[in-house]
Amino acid sequence: MNFIANFNGVILKIEYDLMAKSDTRSMWIFLAIILAFLIILIVGRRMSNRGKTSLSPEQRRKYNKFVFRRMARDIGLEKSHTEMLDYLVKACKVKQPFLVFSNAGLLDDIIKKGIYSLDHNRDMGEEAREQKLSLIFQIKQIIERNSRKGIGIRSTNLLKPGQPLVITEESSGQYALKVVSNMRDMLCLSTPHNRAGHDFRWRKGTRLKAHFWRDSDAGYSFQTKVLGYDTIKGKICVLIQHSKTLRREQKRKFRRRPLEKPGFFFPIQIMETGTGRKKKRTAVVEQSKRHLGTVADISAGGCSINSLNPLAQGQLIKIEFEIEHGTRIAVFGKIKRFGKNKVRGGVMHVMFTKVSGRYMNRIYSYVYNYI
């Protein structure tokens, strides 16, 4: 009897151990399945959110710091830019903050308010102010450059009155004009001025090349010709032919704006002293070889200078000019390209090599029309 009782006890113990192990294994399998399901759900949700490039109106109204920073990163802004933009959006109490990445008008509005605030902050040092201004202008430049997704325009019939254009004529150089009126059969522009500031006229049929920058889009160029002259809205205007073959130019990294201001430029020579490891190269500005020119247009990356005494391609130069009266700017650059005028002189296309933060901010202010 004892043997049978002991045998039954052993059998019960084995059955209990097997059931306990089976229950433990099932529990771990069940937990693993649940965990895997949750991981798949989270990863799938993040992947689907990553593919969303637009937000609904309700999402645009509701500010989300994580989403805002992710959109800023995707468009090319660095951490310092994002923090500044986030501060401006909150300080200006923007109701739809996500629109700053696609609405140029809204972005300009908060940037102007940020500049105004910095200009009137008397507790901030000059160096700190210029650094913050530079950060704000970089935000504008990066968003504008990386948010061009439209197909643009194909005809000058879509240009609006007030649109600035740079007109180039082979024999007389470049001129900064504006659209006065856009008619069905022609484009009416403000009259060009000569160096003395007097109006002058091109002959009917004169071939012209035009270039303009379209906000939040790109630069465009087209060929046209003079159709005649007429009085439009009380002003003498030059009438030019419409073009339906605009060339969209997105190669430029920086927006350009016509300037047409006189300036001086000086050649720079590289002097070498010493030999071997002690050899040193020093840039020397030749102040005695000053030349006069006209800064035709300007960007944060360079400018074009029209002069009767241009320097050769590859020459290093120093340029001094004014954007506003009494505000002198000095920059250093290198002549990348040179184009001859038909009669005399030519246009030097200069790439900036060294510009102080303060002067660069003045250039940004002018180019983006924040002055």
Buried (B, 14 or more C-beta within 10 A) or exposed (E): EEEEEEEEEEEEEEEEEEEEEEEEEEEEEEEEEEEEEEEEEEEEEEEEEEEEEEBEEEBBEEBEEEBBBBBBEEBEBEEEBBBBBBEBBEEBEBEBBBBBBBBBEBBBBBBBEBBEBBEEEEEBEEEEBBBBBBBBBBBBBBBBBEBEEEEEBEEBBEBEEEBBBBBBBBEBBBBBBBBBBBEEEBBBBBBBBEEEEEEEEBEEEBEBBBBBBBEBBBBBBBEBEBBEBBEBEEEEBBBBBBBEEBEBEEEBEBBBBBBBBEBBBBBBEEEEEEEEEEEEEEEEBEEEEEBEBBBBBBBBBBBBBBBEEBBEEEBBBBBBBBBEEEEEBBBBBBBEEBEEBEEEBBBBBBEBBEBEEBBBBBBBBBBBEBE
